Amino acid sequence: MSSSEQDAVFTMSVVITAVIQLGGFSVAYALQTEKFYDILGGLNYLALALYSATSMSHDEDEEASSNFIENPRKVIMTILFFVSRSWLLLFLAWRAHERNGDSRFDEVKDKFAWFLVYWVVQGFWVMLISMPTIFVNSSSKTDFGGLLDLITTIGFTLGIALEILSDIQKALWVKAGRQGGFCTDGFWKYSRHPNYFGEIFQWCCAWLFAFGSSQGLSDRLWWVCILSPIFTIHILLNTAGTGVWHAEGKNLKRYYDKYADTYTDYRNRTSILIPMIGYQHVPLWFKRTFLFEWERYEYRPASKSTTTSTEETKNLKKEM
């Protein structure tokens, strides 16, 4: 597929996303509901994968053929993408059902502009995350089997597995009555947010996997696709309303109020993101610099002059 044809596939993917998200917003605003917000996000992912996998031109030159079934790069990328986003769709739909809605929308679903922003942001998120998959499926490259292909395929698979298993472990812990007050089952013993790490890691691997479908380091479209992991990292680490920042900081109050000693111990010995052992022996400066243990994720009670975050920092410094 030529560069212009690839651009056309990306353009149509944007159109598909706009139709789904703006159409969903129109119905949701009219009905004053958010119940199918996450569902349409998940279906949007699957629609882009299906469209990009079936939109290839059929070149008469067999070596440049973009036939989906005969192209292992496209088959692998699309299958892994489908598994990842299908799980996200199922998990978010189940969570919304369990919670009987989504509290994020309580103050905005009756406000036209703000409610629209949520749908537009979801459209951007879907499109950016899907870019490596669209890139691979719109390429005519067929060769597969290099070292980078194998490493990134394994990494992509492991990232998906980590996210799914972490979500299941947390859900089972909740169903069992939230024993201990905070989850330390399975991967949660080695990371405070293993599901978020799985999400980030899989899209980093997906972007690197897409390199095999590029024209090399000079391929501008492949470089644009780096927005997929960058946007994921930004949303999960730097956005206050979601991801790590939302789970940490002031929202740790429920743990410190009831389980101050045990949670402080868990926090000191458990990585915030990357699953690992021996975290309590890592110097604080290294955690701050390389392991995302940033000060903004600490809990600072407004009513106390000596905050828990200060005590926590002192505990961490003792390890240095």
Salt bridges, closest charged atoms under 4 A:
ASP7 OD2 - ARG220 NH2 3.16
GLU34 OE1 - LYS109 NZ 3.19
ASP38 OD1 - ARG104 NH2 3.67
GLU98 OE1 - LYS175 NZ 3.27
ASP102 OD2 - ARG104 NH2 2.53
ASP110 OD1 - LYS111 NZ 3.62
ASP149 OD1 - ARG73 NH1 2.85
GLU199 OE1 - ARG85 NH2 3.02
GLU248 OE2 - ARG192 NE 3.39
GLU248 OE2 - HIS193 NE2 2.69
GLU248 OE1 - ARG267 NH1 2.35
ASP257 OD2 - LYS253 NZ 2.46
ASP265 OD2 - ARG269 NE 2.88
GLU293 OE2 - ARG192 NH2 2.91
GLU293 OE2 - ARG267 NH2 3.96
GLU295 OE1 - ARG300 NH2 3.77
GLU298 OE2 - ARG288 NH2 2.73
GLU312 OE1 - ARG267 NE 2.52
GLU319 OE1 - LYS287 NZ 3.01
